[in-house]
Amino acid sequence: MAQELEIKLTLSPDMSRQAHQWLMAQPEASAGACKTLINAYFDTPQADLNQRRAALRMRQAGDRNIQTLKTQGEFVNGAHRRQEWEWPVPTTALDLSLLAGTPLADDLDLSTLTAVFETNFERQIVMLDDGEALIECAFDSGEIKAAGHVMPLCELEFELKSGDESRLLYWARQVAEQVPFFINLISKAEQGYHLAGLHEPEALADDADVVTRFFHGVSVLWLNGAVTNELAVAMSEVESCFKNVASASEALAFERFRAAPDRTKVLSLGAFQLALLG
């Protein structure tokens, strides 16, 4: 089992291409692999894994097959920190024996697992080595497919491979000076479950901090167009508690969003989100 620490940005295809070009022009950057990834996610008929905030994936990457189990984990200072188990396997059939030592084996009938949705995309890798951290930047562009429905996928993930985890935010801020985006707390798996009609994101626990609740509410709005009570309350708290941390342009983006929140304005919030993280 490993721990994964990453920041996920959602942006438009045009802005993704621009961000890629900018990153590749930096002296700390080097080009990594470009590959097509085919991913099938599995669950029981009762969606037990989703209810436990876990995701089980079979990935095809060229001639390699990788079975992965992830937990949702927690959101800390702009990044996801979660548990991850990963196994290379010979075929695209699930190897249930590999799950025996994980939390899934406790009281689930693993024989009922079946494919629920797919996330299929091209991934372009840029490696950043700035002397303080080694970071993998993954530009993902493709689609999510479930129950006869399709939704686009366009993300940039910064994953810490080694070194100082604060450099994730540093590089996200550098990208924010180049293109608009927002920090998305809704994973690819949650998006797939939503498209399959098996999942609607729930409000975070009451003890979650205001920044996390704001980020989560914004992510839910982007996913399903709903302005939840979680988002409405968090917006008021953000304005009263953090109005002095943002620049004039960042504060203006937030005020425009707060005046009439809708998913079309979400992509303008990335710089403001980063300001909230300090």
C-alpha positions in Angstrom: 0.0 0.0 0.0 1.2 3.5 -0.9 0.0 7.0 -0.2 -0.8 9.3 -3.1 -0.6 13.1 -2.8 -1.9 15.1 -5.7 -3.7 18.3 -6.8 -6.3 18.0 -9.5 -7.2 20.9 -11.8 -10.1 21.0 -14.2 -9.7 23.2 -17.2 -10.9 23.6 -20.8 -9.1 21.8 -23.7 -7.7 25.0 -25.1 -6.3 26.0 -21.7 -4.9 22.6 -21.2 -2.9 22.8 -24.4 -1.7 26.3 -23.4 -0.7 25.1 -19.9 1.2 22.2 -21.4 3.1 24.5 -23.8 4.0 26.8 -20.9 5.2 24.0 -18.6 7.3 22.5 -21.3 9.1 25.8 -21.8 10.2 25.9 -18.1 13.9 24.8 -17.4 12.7 22.5 -14.6 10.5 20.5 -17.0 11.1 17.5 -19.1 8.8 15.5 -21.4 7.5 12.2 -20.2 5.4 9.5 -21.9 2.3 10.1 -23.9 -0.1 7.1 -23.7 -3.7 6.1 -24.1 -5.3 4.8 -21.0 -8.5 2.6 -21.0 -10.0 2.3 -17.5 -12.9 0.2 -16.3 -14.2 0.7 -12.8 -15.9 -2.1 -10.9 -18.5 -2.3 -8.1 -21.2 -4.5 -6.7 -24.9 -4.2 -7.9 -25.5 -2.3 -4.7 -22.6 0.1 -5.3 -21.0 -1.0 -2.0 -17.5 0.3 -3.0 -18.9 3.7 -3.8 -20.7 3.8 -0.5 -17.4 3.1 1.2 -15.7 5.8 -0.7 -13.4 3.4 -2.5 -12.7 2.8 -6.2 -11.5 -0.4 -7.9 -10.0 0.1 -11.4 -8.6 -2.0 -14.2 -6.3 0.0 -16.5 -5.0 -0.9 -19.9 -1.9 1.1 -20.8 -0.4 -0.3 -24.0 0.5 -3.9 -23.3 0.3 -3.5 -19.5 -2.7 -4.2 -17.3 -2.8 -2.6 -13.8 -5.4 -3.3 -11.1 -5.8 -0.5 -8.6 -7.8 0.1 -5.4 -8.0 3.7 -4.0 -9.7 5.2 -1.0 -11.1 8.7 -1.1 -8.8 9.8 1.6 -8.7 13.4 2.8 -8.2 16.9 1.4 -5.2 18.7 3.0 -4.0 22.1 1.9 -5.3 21.8 -1.6 -4.2 18.2 -2.2 -5.7 14.8 -2.0 -4.0 12.3 0.3 -5.3 8.8 0.0 -4.4 5.1 0.3 -3.6 3.2 -2.9 -3.0 -0.4 -3.7 -1.6 -1.2 -7.2 -0.9 -4.6 -8.9 0.3 -5.5 -12.4 -1.8 -8.3 -13.7 -1.6 -10.5 -16.8 -5.1 -9.8 -18.3 -8.0 -7.4 -17.9 -9.9 -9.8 -15.7 -10.0 -8.8 -12.0 -7.7 -10.9 -9.8 -9.9 -11.1 -6.7 -7.1 -12.8 -4.7 -5.2 -9.5 -4.7 -8.0 -7.8 -2.7 -7.8 -10.3 0.2 -5.5 -8.0 2.2 -7.5 -4.8 1.7 -10.5 -3.4 3.5 -12.8 -4.7 0.7 -12.3 -8.3 1.8 -13.8 -7.7 5.3 -17.5 -8.2 4.5 -18.1 -7.8 0.7 -19.0 -10.6 -1.7 -16.3 -9.8 -4.2 -17.6 -12.3 -6.7 -20.5 -9.9 -7.5 -18.1 -7.1 -8.8 -18.9 -6.0 -12.3 -17.8 -3.1 -14.6 -19.9 0.1 -14.0 -18.2 2.8 -16.1 -15.1 3.7 -18.1 -12.7 6.6 -18.2 -10.8 6.7 -21.4 -8.2 9.3 -22.2 -4.9 10.3 -23.5 -2.3 11.2 -20.9 0.7 13.4 -21.6 3.3 13.5 -18.8 5.6 16.4 -17.9 8.1 15.9 -15.1 9.1 18.8 -12.9 12.3 18.6 -11.0 13.1 22.0 -9.3 15.6 20.8 -6.8 13.1 20.7 -4.0 10.6 18.2 -5.3 10.0 15.8 -8.1 6.4 16.3 -9.5 4.6 14.4 -12.2 2.2 16.5 -14.2 -0.4 14.5 -16.0 -2.5 16.2 -18.7 -5.6 14.0 -19.2 -7.9 14.5 -22.2 -10.8 12.2 -23.1 -14.2 11.1 -21.9 -16.1 9.2 -19.3 -18.7 6.6 -20.5 -21.5 5.1 -18.4 -25.0 3.7 -19.1 -25.0 5.0 -22.7 -24.0 8.5 -21.6 -20.7 10.3 -22.3 -19.1 13.4 -20.6 -15.8 15.1 -21.5 -12.7 14.8 -19.4 -10.0 17.4 -19.2 -7.7 17.6 -16.2 -4.2 18.4 -15.1 -2.9 16.5 -12.0 0.2 17.4 -10.1 1.4 14.3 -8.2 4.2 14.5 -5.7 6.8 11.8 -6.4 9.4 12.9 -3.8 10.5 16.0 -1.9 8.6 19.0 -0.4 4.9 18.7 -0.8 4.4 22.5 -0.7 5.9 22.6 -4.2 2.6 21.2 -5.5 0.9 24.5 -4.6 3.8 26.5 -5.9 3.5 25.0 -9.3 -0.3 25.2 -9.3 0.1 29.0 -8.7 2.6 29.3 -11.6 0.0 27.7 -13.9 -2.7 29.9 -12.5 -0.8 32.9 -13.8 -1.1 31.5 -17.3 -4.6 29.9 -17.6 -7.9 29.6 -15.8 -8.9 26.4 -14.0 -10.5 25.3 -10.7 -9.3 22.8 -8.1 -11.7 19.9 -8.4 -12.4 17.6 -5.4 -14.6 15.3 -7.5 -12.5 12.4 -8.7 -12.8 10.7 -12.0 -14.5 7.8 -10.2 -17.1 10.0 -8.6 -17.8 11.6 -12.0 -18.3 8.1 -13.5 -20.6 7.0 -10.7 -22.6 10.2 -11.2 -22.9 9.6 -15.0 -24.0 6.0 -14.3 -26.8 7.4 -12.0 -25.4 5.7 -9.0 -24.0 8.6 -7.0 -24.8 12.2 -6.0 -22.1 13.9 -3.9 -23.0 14.4 -0.3 -22.1 17.5 1.8 -19.0 17.1 3.8 -19.1 16.6 7.6 -19.8 19.6 9.7 -16.3 19.6 11.1 -14.7 20.1 7.7 -13.0 23.5 7.4 -14.7 26.3 5.4 -12.1 26.2 2.6 -12.6 22.5 2.0 -16.4 22.9 2.1 -16.2 25.8 -0.4 -14.0 23.7 -2.8 -16.3 20.7 -2.5 -19.4 22.8 -3.1 -17.9 24.4 -6.2 -16.9 20.9 -7.5 -20.5 19.7 -7.0 -21.9 22.7 -8.8 -19.5 22.0 -11.7 -20.6 18.3 -11.8 -24.4 18.6 -11.6 -25.3 22.3 -11.7 -26.7 22.4 -8.2 -26.0 25.2 -5.8 -26.1 23.3 -2.6 -26.7 24.6 0.9 -23.1 23.6 1.6 -21.8 25.9 -1.1 -24.2 28.8 -0.1 -23.0 28.7 3.5 -19.4 28.3 2.6 -19.5 31.3 0.2 -20.7 33.5 3.0 -18.0 32.2 5.4 -15.3 32.6 2.8 -16.2 36.2 2.2 -16.3 37.2 5.9 -13.2 35.2 6.9 -10.9 35.5 3.9 -11.8 38.7 2.0 -8.3 40.2 2.6 -6.2 37.3 1.3 -7.0 37.6 -2.3 -5.8 40.1 -4.9 -8.2 42.5 -6.5 -8.7 40.3 -9.6 -9.1 37.1 -7.5 -11.6 38.8 -5.3 -13.5 40.1 -8.3 -13.8 36.6 -9.8 -15.2 35.3 -6.5 -17.7 38.2 -6.2 -18.9 37.6 -9.7 -19.3 33.9 -9.0 -21.1 34.6 -5.6 -23.5 37.0 -7.2 -24.8 34.4 -9.6 -23.2 31.0 -9.1 -23.4 28.7 -12.0 -21.1 26.1 -13.6 -20.0 28.4 -16.4 -18.1 30.6 -13.9 -16.4 27.8 -12.0 -13.3 27.7 -14.2 -12.5 31.3 -13.2 -12.0 30.4 -9.5 -8.6 28.6 -9.5 -6.5 31.6 -8.6 -8.9 32.6 -5.8 -8.9 29.0 -4.5 -5.1 29.0 -4.3 -5.2 32.4 -2.5 -7.4 30.8 0.2 -4.8 28.1 0.7 -2.3 30.7 1.7 
